[in-house]
Amino acid sequence: MNDETMNDDDLDIPDDIDFSGGVVGKYYQLFKNGTSVVILDPDLSAEFPDSASVNRALRRVVRERRKRAKQTSRVSGSPEK
């Protein structure tokens, strides 16, 4: 079924749902630029209420991982990348 043949009777959406506040294409540019959508488990979503808090935490993890990798390469004598 395509959009041209669909009508309101084809949708199983309750009448009290209001979609009038939606914005078409609101996130288009973000997705076009490579944004990823990740679903957090409920216990984590309580700790990370928004994208900014998730991004801060992940950047901290990446920074620590890189720091440890650098320290390990110095200790083992292998050349840095």
PDB file of N, CA, C and O in Angstrom:
ATOM      1  N   MET A   1       0.849  -1.173   0.000  1.00  0.00           N
ATOM      2  CA  MET A   1       0.000   0.000   0.000  1.00  0.00           C
ATOM      3  C   MET A   1       0.895   1.236   0.000  1.00  0.00           C
ATOM      4  O   MET A   1       1.840   1.317   0.784  1.00  0.00           O
ATOM      5  N   ASN A   2       0.605   2.196  -0.870  1.00  0.00           N
ATOM      6  CA  ASN A   2       1.393   3.423  -0.880  1.00  0.00           C
ATOM      7  C   ASN A   2       0.578   4.573  -0.293  1.00  0.00           C
ATOM      8  O   ASN A   2      -0.599   4.410   0.028  1.00  0.00           O
ATOM      9  N   ASP A   3       1.211   5.727  -0.158  1.00  0.00           N
ATOM     10  CA  ASP A   3       0.551   6.885   0.472  1.00  0.00           C
ATOM     11  C   ASP A   3      -0.697   7.331  -0.282  1.00  0.00           C
ATOM     12  O   ASP A   3      -1.649   7.819   0.327  1.00  0.00           O
ATOM     13  N   GLU A   4      -0.698   7.168  -1.605  1.00  0.00           N
ATOM     14  CA  GLU A   4      -1.834   7.634  -2.400  1.00  0.00           C
ATOM     15  C   GLU A   4      -3.097   6.806  -2.148  1.00  0.00           C
ATOM     16  O   GLU A   4      -4.208   7.322  -2.268  1.00  0.00           O
ATOM     17  N   THR A   5      -2.933   5.528  -1.801  1.00  0.00           N
ATOM     18  CA  THR A   5      -4.099   4.678  -1.607  1.00  0.00           C
ATOM     19  C   THR A   5      -4.500   4.548  -0.146  1.00  0.00           C
ATOM     20  O   THR A   5      -5.532   3.949   0.155  1.00  0.00           O
ATOM     21  N   MET A   6      -3.708   5.094   0.762  1.00  0.00           N
ATOM     22  CA  MET A   6      -4.042   5.020   2.182  1.00  0.00           C
ATOM     23  C   MET A   6      -5.074   6.070   2.548  1.00  0.00           C
ATOM     24  O   MET A   6      -5.068   7.180   2.016  1.00  0.00           O
ATOM     25  N   ASN A   7      -5.956   5.706   3.457  1.00  0.00           N
ATOM     26  CA  ASN A   7      -6.861   6.701   4.018  1.00  0.00           C
ATOM     27  C   ASN A   7      -6.892   6.502   5.529  1.00  0.00           C
ATOM     28  O   ASN A   7      -6.311   5.547   6.045  1.00  0.00           O
ATOM     29  N   ASP A   8      -7.558   7.390   6.225  1.00  0.00           N
ATOM     30  CA  ASP A   8      -7.568   7.353   7.694  1.00  0.00           C
ATOM     31  C   ASP A   8      -8.112   6.041   8.244  1.00  0.00           C
ATOM     32  O   ASP A   8      -7.736   5.627   9.340  1.00  0.00           O
ATOM     33  N   ASP A   9      -8.979   5.394   7.506  1.00  0.00           N
ATOM     34  CA  ASP A   9      -9.546   4.130   7.985  1.00  0.00           C
ATOM     35  C   ASP A   9      -8.530   3.002   7.991  1.00  0.00           C
ATOM     36  O   ASP A   9      -8.730   1.999   8.676  1.00  0.00           O
ATOM     37  N   ASP A  10      -7.426   3.147   7.230  1.00  0.00           N
ATOM     38  CA  ASP A  10      -6.399   2.116   7.156  1.00  0.00           C
ATOM     39  C   ASP A  10      -5.466   2.139   8.371  1.00  0.00           C
ATOM     40  O   ASP A  10      -4.708   1.192   8.584  1.00  0.00           O
ATOM     41  N   LEU A  11      -5.514   3.190   9.152  1.00  0.00           N
ATOM     42  CA  LEU A  11      -4.613   3.349  10.291  1.00  0.00           C
ATOM     43  C   LEU A  11      -5.294   2.928  11.581  1.00  0.00           C
ATOM     44  O   LEU A  11      -6.465   3.234  11.803  1.00  0.00           O
ATOM     45  N   ASP A  12      -4.564   2.231  12.422  1.00  0.00           N
ATOM     46  CA  ASP A  12      -5.088   1.820  13.726  1.00  0.00           C
ATOM     47  C   ASP A  12      -4.603   2.771  14.810  1.00  0.00           C
ATOM     48  O   ASP A  12      -4.032   2.338  15.811  1.00  0.00           O
ATOM     49  N   ILE A  13      -4.826   4.062  14.614  1.00  0.00           N
ATOM     50  CA  ILE A  13      -4.388   5.083  15.555  1.00  0.00           C
ATOM     51  C   ILE A  13      -5.619   5.633  16.264  1.00  0.00           C
ATOM     52  O   ILE A  13      -6.583   6.034  15.613  1.00  0.00           O
ATOM     53  N   PRO A  14      -5.593   5.653  17.591  1.00  0.00           N
ATOM     54  CA  PRO A  14      -6.746   6.193  18.329  1.00  0.00           C
ATOM     55  C   PRO A  14      -7.023   7.647  17.948  1.00  0.00           C
ATOM     56  O   PRO A  14      -6.104   8.400  17.625  1.00  0.00           O
ATOM     57  N   ASP A  15      -8.283   8.025  17.990  1.00  0.00           N
ATOM     58  CA  ASP A  15      -8.686   9.372  17.601  1.00  0.00           C
ATOM     59  C   ASP A  15      -8.120  10.461  18.511  1.00  0.00           C
ATOM     60  O   ASP A  15      -8.002  11.613  18.090  1.00  0.00           O
ATOM     61  N   ASP A  16      -7.766  10.112  19.758  1.00  0.00           N
ATOM     62  CA  ASP A  16      -7.285  11.134  20.686  1.00  0.00           C
ATOM     63  C   ASP A  16      -5.789  11.449  20.525  1.00  0.00           C
ATOM     64  O   ASP A  16      -5.269  12.309  21.237  1.00  0.00           O
ATOM     65  N   ILE A  17      -5.098  10.775  19.612  1.00  0.00           N
ATOM     66  CA  ILE A  17      -3.685  11.065  19.359  1.00  0.00           C
ATOM     67  C   ILE A  17      -3.603  12.278  18.440  1.00  0.00           C
ATOM     68  O   ILE A  17      -4.233  12.306  17.382  1.00  0.00           O
ATOM     69  N   ASP A  18      -2.830  13.276  18.844  1.00  0.00           N
ATOM     70  CA  ASP A  18      -2.715  14.527  18.091  1.00  0.00           C
ATOM     71  C   ASP A  18      -1.303  14.659  17.520  1.00  0.00           C
ATOM     72  O   ASP A  18      -0.335  14.790  18.269  1.00  0.00           O
ATOM     73  N   PHE A  19      -1.192  14.626  16.211  1.00  0.00           N
ATOM     74  CA  PHE A  19       0.106  14.754  15.550  1.00  0.00           C
ATOM     75  C   PHE A  19       0.327  16.163  14.993  1.00  0.00           C
ATOM     76  O   PHE A  19       1.281  16.381  14.247  1.00  0.00           O
ATOM     77  N   SER A  20      -0.516  17.099  15.333  1.00  0.00           N
ATOM     78  CA  SER A  20      -0.432  18.431  14.737  1.00  0.00           C
ATOM     79  C   SER A  20       0.822  19.196  15.142  1.00  0.00           C
ATOM     80  O   SER A  20       1.207  20.137  14.447  1.00  0.00           O
ATOM     81  N   GLY A  21       1.466  18.827  16.233  1.00  0.00           N
ATOM     82  CA  GLY A  21       2.662  19.535  16.677  1.00  0.00           C
ATOM     83  C   GLY A  21       3.941  19.024  16.057  1.00  0.00           C
ATOM     84  O   GLY A  21       5.015  19.561  16.328  1.00  0.00           O
ATOM     85  N   GLY A  22       3.850  17.991  15.226  1.00  0.00           N
ATOM     86  CA  GLY A  22       5.035  17.407  14.602  1.00  0.00           C
ATOM     87  C   GLY A  22       5.651  18.310  13.549  1.00  0.00           C
ATOM     88  O   GLY A  22       4.969  19.140  12.948  1.00  0.00           O
ATOM     89  N   VAL A  23       6.941  18.141  13.333  1.00  0.00           N
ATOM     90  CA  VAL A  23       7.656  18.913  12.327  1.00  0.00           C
ATOM     91  C   VAL A  23       8.257  17.928  11.334  1.00  0.00           C
ATOM     92  O   VAL A  23       9.082  17.091  11.699  1.00  0.00           O
ATOM     93  N   VAL A  24       7.843  18.031  10.092  1.00  0.00           N
ATOM     94  CA  VAL A  24       8.356  17.138   9.057  1.00  0.00           C
ATOM     95  C   VAL A  24       9.828  17.452   8.801  1.00  0.00           C
ATOM     96  O   VAL A  24      10.196  18.607   8.588  1.00  0.00           O
ATOM     97  N   GLY A  25      10.666  16.416   8.823  1.00  0.00           N
ATOM     98  CA  GLY A  25      12.083  16.572   8.514  1.00  0.00           C
ATOM     99  C   GLY A  25      12.911  17.191   9.624  1.00  0.00           C
ATOM    100  O   GLY A  25      14.029  17.646   9.380  1.00  0.00           O
ATOM    101  N   LYS A  26      12.384  17.214  10.834  1.00  0.00           N
ATOM    102  CA  LYS A  26      13.072  17.864  11.959  1.00  0.00           C
ATOM    103  C   LYS A  26      14.490  17.334  12.167  1.00  0.00           C
ATOM    104  O   LYS A  26      15.401  18.103  12.473  1.00  0.00           O
ATOM    105  N   TYR A  27      14.679  16.029  12.002  1.00  0.00           N
ATOM    106  CA  TYR A  27      15.983  15.415  12.253  1.00  0.00           C
ATOM    107  C   TYR A  27      16.700  15.009  10.974  1.00  0.00           C
ATOM    108  O   TYR A  27      17.719  14.320  11.035  1.00  0.00           O
ATOM    109  N   TYR A  28      16.194  15.418   9.826  1.00  0.00           N
ATOM    110  CA  TYR A  28      16.756  15.009   8.543  1.00  0.00           C
ATOM    111  C   TYR A  28      18.247  15.320   8.440  1.00  0.00           C
ATOM    112  O   TYR A  28      19.033  14.438   8.093  1.00  0.00           O
ATOM    113  N   GLN A  29      18.646  16.547   8.732  1.00  0.00           N
ATOM    114  CA  GLN A  29      20.044  16.949   8.581  1.00  0.00           C
ATOM    115  C   GLN A  29      20.956  16.150   9.507  1.00  0.00           C
ATOM    116  O   GLN A  29      22.055  15.767   9.107  1.00  0.00           O
ATOM    117  N   LEU A  30      20.511  15.891  10.746  1.00  0.00           N
ATOM    118  CA  LEU A  30      21.325  15.087  11.665  1.00  0.00           C
ATOM    119  C   LEU A  30      21.572  13.702  11.104  1.00  0.00           C
ATOM    120  O   LEU A  30      22.707  13.225  11.113  1.00  0.00           O
ATOM    121  N   PHE A  31      20.526  13.047  10.615  1.00  0.00           N
ATOM    122  CA  PHE A  31      20.682  11.704  10.075  1.00  0.00           C
ATOM    123  C   PHE A  31      21.508  11.715   8.803  1.00  0.00           C
ATOM    124  O   PHE A  31      22.292  10.797   8.562  1.00  0.00           O
ATOM    125  N   LYS A  32      21.341  12.738   7.995  1.00  0.00           N
ATOM    126  CA  LYS A  32      22.119  12.864   6.763  1.00  0.00           C
ATOM    127  C   LYS A  32      23.612  12.973   7.092  1.00  0.00           C
ATOM    128  O   LYS A  32      24.451  12.466   6.348  1.00  0.00           O
ATOM    129  N   ASN A  33      23.937  13.624   8.191  1.00  0.00           N
ATOM    130  CA  ASN A  33      25.326  13.814   8.598  1.00  0.00           C
ATOM    131  C   ASN A  33      25.898  12.619   9.351  1.00  0.00           C
ATOM    132  O   ASN A  33      27.052  12.665   9.776  1.00  0.00           O
ATOM    133  N   GLY A  34      25.133  11.564   9.526  1.00  0.00           N
ATOM    134  CA  GLY A  34      25.678  10.358  10.133  1.00  0.00           C
ATOM    135  C   GLY A  34      25.344  10.158  11.591  1.00  0.00           C
ATOM    136  O   GLY A  34      26.021   9.388  12.272  1.00  0.00           O
ATOM    137  N   THR A  35      24.332  10.819  12.089  1.00  0.00           N
ATOM    138  CA  THR A  35      23.918  10.613  13.467  1.00  0.00           C
ATOM    139  C   THR A  35      23.390   9.199  13.643  1.00  0.00           C
ATOM    140  O   THR A  35      22.688   8.683  12.774  1.00  0.00           O
ATOM    141  N   SER A  36      23.721   8.578  14.756  1.00  0.00           N
ATOM    142  CA  SER A  36      23.228   7.234  15.052  1.00  0.00           C
ATOM    143  C   SER A  36      22.136   7.309  16.113  1.00  0.00           C
ATOM    144  O   SER A  36      22.185   8.142  17.018  1.00  0.00           O
ATOM    145  N   VAL A  37      21.175   6.446  15.988  1.00  0.00           N
ATOM    146  CA  VAL A  37      20.127   6.344  16.999  1.00  0.00           C
ATOM    147  C   VAL A  37      20.436   5.112  17.826  1.00  0.00           C
ATOM    148  O   VAL A  37      20.617   4.020  17.287  1.00  0.00           O
ATOM    149  N   VAL A  38      20.497   5.290  19.133  1.00  0.00           N
ATOM    150  CA  VAL A  38      20.793   4.196  20.045  1.00  0.00           C
ATOM    151  C   VAL A  38      19.692   4.132  21.087  1.00  0.00           C
ATOM    152  O   VAL A  38      19.285   5.158  21.631  1.00  0.00           O
ATOM    153  N   ILE A  39      19.213   2.937  21.363  1.00  0.00           N
ATOM    154  CA  ILE A  39      18.177   2.754  22.371  1.00  0.00           C
ATOM    155  C   ILE A  39      18.853   2.340  23.671  1.00  0.00           C
ATOM    156  O   ILE A  39      19.528   1.312  23.730  1.00  0.00           O
ATOM    157  N   LEU A  40      18.670   3.140  24.702  1.00  0.00           N
ATOM    158  CA  LEU A  40      19.246   2.837  26.004  1.00  0.00           C
ATOM    159  C   LEU A  40      18.288   1.978  26.818  1.00  0.00           C
ATOM    160  O   LEU A  40      17.069   2.131  26.731  1.00  0.00           O
ATOM    161  N   ASP A  41      18.848   1.083  27.601  1.00  0.00           N
ATOM    162  CA  ASP A  41      18.031   0.319  28.534  1.00  0.00           C
ATOM    163  C   ASP A  41      17.477   1.283  29.580  1.00  0.00           C
ATOM    164  O   ASP A  41      18.077   2.326  29.842  1.00  0.00           O
ATOM    165  N   PRO A  42      16.339   0.942  30.174  1.00  0.00           N
ATOM    166  CA  PRO A  42      15.695   1.862  31.125  1.00  0.00           C
ATOM    167  C   PRO A  42      16.610   2.325  32.266  1.00  0.00           C
ATOM    168  O   PRO A  42      16.560   3.489  32.661  1.00  0.00           O
ATOM    169  N   ASP A  43      17.438   1.430  32.792  1.00  0.00           N
ATOM    170  CA  ASP A  43      18.314   1.841  33.898  1.00  0.00           C
ATOM    171  C   ASP A  43      19.346   2.873  33.437  1.00  0.00           C
ATOM    172  O   ASP A  43      19.730   3.747  34.213  1.00  0.00           O
ATOM    173  N   LEU A  44      19.792   2.780  32.195  1.00  0.00           N
ATOM    174  CA  LEU A  44      20.746   3.754  31.685  1.00  0.00           C
ATOM    175  C   LEU A  44      20.067   5.056  31.280  1.00  0.00           C
ATOM    176  O   LEU A  44      20.646   6.130  31.445  1.00  0.00           O
ATOM    177  N   SER A  45      18.867   4.978  30.759  1.00  0.00           N
ATOM    178  CA  SER A  45      18.187   6.205  30.360  1.00  0.00           C
ATOM    179  C   SER A  45      17.857   7.079  31.576  1.00  0.00           C
ATOM    180  O   SER A  45      17.710   8.295  31.452  1.00  0.00           O
ATOM    181  N   ALA A  46      17.744   6.456  32.736  1.00  0.00           N
ATOM    182  CA  ALA A  46      17.540   7.237  33.960  1.00  0.00           C
ATOM    183  C   ALA A  46      18.809   8.021  34.320  1.00  0.00           C
ATOM    184  O   ALA A  46      18.732   9.111  34.887  1.00  0.00           O
ATOM    185  N   GLU A  47      19.968   7.460  33.990  1.00  0.00           N
ATOM    186  CA  GLU A  47      21.252   8.117  34.277  1.00  0.00           C
ATOM    187  C   GLU A  47      21.650   9.134  33.205  1.00  0.00           C
ATOM    188  O   GLU A  47      22.346  10.110  33.484  1.00  0.00           O
ATOM    189  N   PHE A  48      21.196   8.887  31.980  1.00  0.00           N
ATOM    190  CA  PHE A  48      21.551   9.738  30.847  1.00  0.00           C
ATOM    191  C   PHE A  48      20.275  10.263  30.196  1.00  0.00           C
ATOM    192  O   PHE A  48      19.760   9.647  29.263  1.00  0.00           O
ATOM    193  N   PRO A  49      19.767  11.381  30.674  1.00  0.00           N
ATOM    194  CA  PRO A  49      18.472  11.883  30.218  1.00  0.00           C
ATOM    195  C   PRO A  49      18.460  12.515  28.822  1.00  0.00           C
ATOM    196  O   PRO A  49      17.391  12.739  28.254  1.00  0.00           O
ATOM    197  N   ASP A  50      19.647  12.804  28.263  1.00  0.00           N
ATOM    198  CA  ASP A  50      19.663  13.443  26.953  1.00  0.00           C
ATOM    199  C   ASP A  50      20.923  13.067  26.179  1.00  0.00           C
ATOM    200  O   ASP A  50      21.832  12.442  26.724  1.00  0.00           O
ATOM    201  N   SER A  51      20.969  13.448  24.923  1.00  0.00           N
ATOM    202  CA  SER A  51      22.105  13.122  24.054  1.00  0.00           C
ATOM    203  C   SER A  51      23.412  13.714  24.575  1.00  0.00           C
ATOM    204  O   SER A  51      24.457  13.067  24.506  1.00  0.00           O
ATOM    205  N   ALA A  52      23.358  14.915  25.085  1.00  0.00           N
ATOM    206  CA  ALA A  52      24.580  15.578  25.556  1.00  0.00           C
ATOM    207  C   ALA A  52      25.236  14.783  26.680  1.00  0.00           C
ATOM    208  O   ALA A  52      26.459  14.644  26.699  1.00  0.00           O
ATOM    209  N   SER A  53      24.447  14.259  27.615  1.00  0.00           N
ATOM    210  CA  SER A  53      25.035  13.506  28.726  1.00  0.00           C
ATOM    211  C   SER A  53      25.630  12.179  28.247  1.00  0.00           C
ATOM    212  O   SER A  53      26.661  11.743  28.759  1.00  0.00           O
ATOM    213  N   VAL A  54      24.992  11.544  27.278  1.00  0.00           N
ATOM    214  CA  VAL A  54      25.537  10.304  26.709  1.00  0.00           C
ATOM    215  C   VAL A  54      26.838  10.602  25.981  1.00  0.00           C
ATOM    216  O   VAL A  54      27.821   9.882  26.149  1.00  0.00           O
ATOM    217  N   ASN A  55      26.852  11.653  25.178  1.00  0.00           N
ATOM    218  CA  ASN A  55      28.052  12.009  24.428  1.00  0.00           C
ATOM    219  C   ASN A  55      29.221  12.347  25.346  1.00  0.00           C
ATOM    220  O   ASN A  55      30.354  11.948  25.076  1.00  0.00           O
ATOM    221  N   ARG A  56      28.960  13.078  26.430  1.00  0.00           N
ATOM    222  CA  ARG A  56      30.026  13.400  27.390  1.00  0.00           C
ATOM    223  C   ARG A  56      30.621  12.127  27.980  1.00  0.00           C
ATOM    224  O   ARG A  56      31.842  11.986  28.053  1.00  0.00           O
ATOM    225  N   ALA A  57      29.768  11.208  28.399  1.00  0.00           N
ATOM    226  CA  ALA A  57      30.238   9.965  29.005  1.00  0.00           C
ATOM    227  C   ALA A  57      31.035   9.134  28.003  1.00  0.00           C
ATOM    228  O   ALA A  57      32.088   8.593  28.342  1.00  0.00           O
ATOM    229  N   LEU A  58      30.546   9.031  26.790  1.00  0.00           N
ATOM    230  CA  LEU A  58      31.261   8.242  25.780  1.00  0.00           C
ATOM    231  C   LEU A  58      32.600   8.873  25.411  1.00  0.00           C
ATOM    232  O   LEU A  58      33.580   8.160  25.195  1.00  0.00           O
ATOM    233  N   ARG A  59      32.652  10.197  25.338  1.00  0.00           N
ATOM    234  CA  ARG A  59      33.931  10.861  25.053  1.00  0.00           C
ATOM    235  C   ARG A  59      34.936  10.608  26.170  1.00  0.00           C
ATOM    236  O   ARG A  59      36.127  10.435  25.909  1.00  0.00           O
ATOM    237  N   ARG A  60      34.468  10.585  27.395  1.00  0.00           N
ATOM    238  CA  ARG A  60      35.341  10.269  28.532  1.00  0.00           C
ATOM    239  C   ARG A  60      35.896   8.855  28.406  1.00  0.00           C
ATOM    240  O   ARG A  60      37.085   8.630  28.634  1.00  0.00           O
ATOM    241  N   VAL A  61      35.039   7.905  28.045  1.00  0.00           N
ATOM    242  CA  VAL A  61      35.466   6.514  27.869  1.00  0.00           C
ATOM    243  C   VAL A  61      36.507   6.417  26.755  1.00  0.00           C
ATOM    244  O   VAL A  61      37.528   5.748  26.916  1.00  0.00           O
ATOM    245  N   VAL A  62      36.256   7.075  25.639  1.00  0.00           N
ATOM    246  CA  VAL A  62      37.188   7.034  24.510  1.00  0.00           C
ATOM    247  C   VAL A  62      38.524   7.658  24.891  1.00  0.00           C
ATOM    248  O   VAL A  62      39.579   7.116  24.562  1.00  0.00           O
ATOM    249  N   ARG A  63      38.485   8.794  25.585  1.00  0.00           N
ATOM    250  CA  ARG A  63      39.710   9.464  26.025  1.00  0.00           C
ATOM    251  C   ARG A  63      40.541   8.545  26.924  1.00  0.00           C
ATOM    252  O   ARG A  63      41.754   8.431  26.746  1.00  0.00           O
ATOM    253  N   GLU A  64      39.886   7.889  27.888  1.00  0.00           N
ATOM    254  CA  GLU A  64      40.591   6.972  28.790  1.00  0.00           C
ATOM    255  C   GLU A  64      41.166   5.775  28.040  1.00  0.00           C
ATOM    256  O   GLU A  64      42.288   5.346  28.310  1.00  0.00           O
ATOM    257  N   ARG A  65      40.395   5.242  27.101  1.00  0.00           N
ATOM    258  CA  ARG A  65      40.874   4.092  26.321  1.00  0.00           C
ATOM    259  C   ARG A  65      42.115   4.470  25.521  1.00  0.00           C
ATOM    260  O   ARG A  65      43.079   3.706  25.473  1.00  0.00           O
ATOM    261  N   ARG A  66      42.097   5.642  24.896  1.00  0.00           N
ATOM    262  CA  ARG A  66      43.257   6.095  24.118  1.00  0.00           C
ATOM    263  C   ARG A  66      44.466   6.326  25.006  1.00  0.00           C
ATOM    264  O   ARG A  66      45.595   6.006  24.635  1.00  0.00           O
ATOM    265  N   LYS A  67      44.215   6.895  26.200  1.00  0.00           N
ATOM    266  CA  LYS A  67      45.314   7.147  27.130  1.00  0.00           C
ATOM    267  C   LYS A  67      45.952   5.827  27.565  1.00  0.00           C
ATOM    268  O   LYS A  67      47.177   5.714  27.613  1.00  0.00           O
ATOM    269  N   ARG A  68      45.129   4.837  27.880  1.00  0.00           N
ATOM    270  CA  ARG A  68      45.654   3.523  28.284  1.00  0.00           C
ATOM    271  C   ARG A  68      46.393   2.833  27.143  1.00  0.00           C
ATOM    272  O   ARG A  68      47.426   2.202  27.364  1.00  0.00           O
ATOM    273  N   ALA A  69      45.876   2.948  25.943  1.00  0.00           N
ATOM    274  CA  ALA A  69      46.525   2.334  24.790  1.00  0.00           C
ATOM    275  C   ALA A  69      47.897   2.964  24.557  1.00  0.00           C
ATOM    276  O   ALA A  69      48.858   2.272  24.220  1.00  0.00           O
ATOM    277  N   LYS A  70      47.978   4.266  24.739  1.00  0.00           N
ATOM    278  CA  LYS A  70      49.244   4.969  24.574  1.00  0.00           C
ATOM    279  C   LYS A  70      50.246   4.518  25.639  1.00  0.00           C
ATOM    280  O   LYS A  70      51.414   4.275  25.336  1.00  0.00           O
ATOM    281  N   GLN A  71      49.782   4.408  26.886  1.00  0.00           N
ATOM    282  CA  GLN A  71      50.656   3.965  27.981  1.00  0.00           C
ATOM    283  C   GLN A  71      51.123   2.526  27.756  1.00  0.00           C
ATOM    284  O   GLN A  71      52.285   2.206  28.009  1.00  0.00           O
ATOM    285  N   THR A  72      50.243   1.674  27.292  1.00  0.00           N
ATOM    286  CA  THR A  72      50.585   0.281  27.040  1.00  0.00           C
ATOM    287  C   THR A  72      51.610   0.164  25.924  1.00  0.00           C
ATOM    288  O   THR A  72      52.526  -0.654  26.010  1.00  0.00           O
ATOM    289  N   SER A  73      51.467   0.968  24.880  1.00  0.00           N
ATOM    290  CA  SER A  73      52.419   0.897  23.769  1.00  0.00           C
ATOM    291  C   SER A  73      53.794   1.397  24.203  1.00  0.00           C
ATOM    292  O   SER A  73      54.805   0.892  23.714  1.00  0.00           O
ATOM    293  N   ARG A  74      53.861   2.368  25.099  1.00  0.00           N
ATOM    294  CA  ARG A  74      55.158   2.846  25.608  1.00  0.00           C
ATOM    295  C   ARG A  74      55.837   1.794  26.465  1.00  0.00           C
ATOM    296  O   ARG A  74      57.047   1.589  26.368  1.00  0.00           O
ATOM    297  N   VAL A  75      55.055   1.126  27.306  1.00  0.00           N
ATOM    298  CA  VAL A  75      55.600   0.110  28.197  1.00  0.00           C
ATOM    299  C   VAL A  75      56.093  -1.103  27.417  1.00  0.00           C
ATOM    300  O   VAL A  75      57.153  -1.649  27.722  1.00  0.00           O
ATOM    301  N   SER A  76      55.332  -1.524  26.417  1.00  0.00           N
ATOM    302  CA  SER A  76      55.688  -2.712  25.662  1.00  0.00           C
ATOM    303  C   SER A  76      56.766  -2.436  24.621  1.00  0.00           C
ATOM    304  O   SER A  76      57.344  -3.365  24.057  1.00  0.00           O
ATOM    305  N   GLY A  77      57.034  -1.164  24.368  1.00  0.00           N
ATOM    306  CA  GLY A  77      58.059  -0.813  23.410  1.00  0.00           C
ATOM    307  C   GLY A  77      57.592  -0.826  21.973  1.00  0.00           C
ATOM    308  O   GLY A  77      58.387  -0.596  21.062  1.00  0.00           O
ATOM    309  N   SER A  78      56.352  -1.084  21.759  1.00  0.00           N
ATOM    310  CA  SER A  78      55.849  -1.077  20.392  1.00  0.00           C
ATOM    311  C   SER A  78      55.650   0.370  19.958  1.00  0.00           C
ATOM    312  O   SER A  78      55.336   1.230  20.781  1.00  0.00           O
ATOM    313  N   PRO A  79      55.831   0.638  18.678  1.00  0.00           N
ATOM    314  CA  PRO A  79      55.703   2.028  18.203  1.00  0.00           C
ATOM    315  C   PRO A  79      54.272   2.531  18.317  1.00  0.00           C
ATOM    316  O   PRO A  79      53.308   1.777  18.188  1.00  0.00           O
ATOM    317  N   GLU A  80      54.168   3.840  18.564  1.00  0.00           N
ATOM    318  CA  GLU A  80      52.850   4.465  18.646  1.00  0.00           C
ATOM    319  C   GLU A  80      52.265   4.619  17.265  1.00  0.00           C
ATOM    320  O   GLU A  80      52.989   4.718  16.275  1.00  0.00           O
ATOM    321  N   LYS A  81      50.957   4.638  17.207  1.00  0.00           N
ATOM    322  CA  LYS A  81      50.273   4.843  15.921  1.00  0.00           C
ATOM    323  C   LYS A  81      49.858   6.265  15.792  1.00  0.00           C
ATOM    324  O   LYS A  81      49.267   6.646  14.782  1.00  0.00           O
TER     325      LYS A  81
END
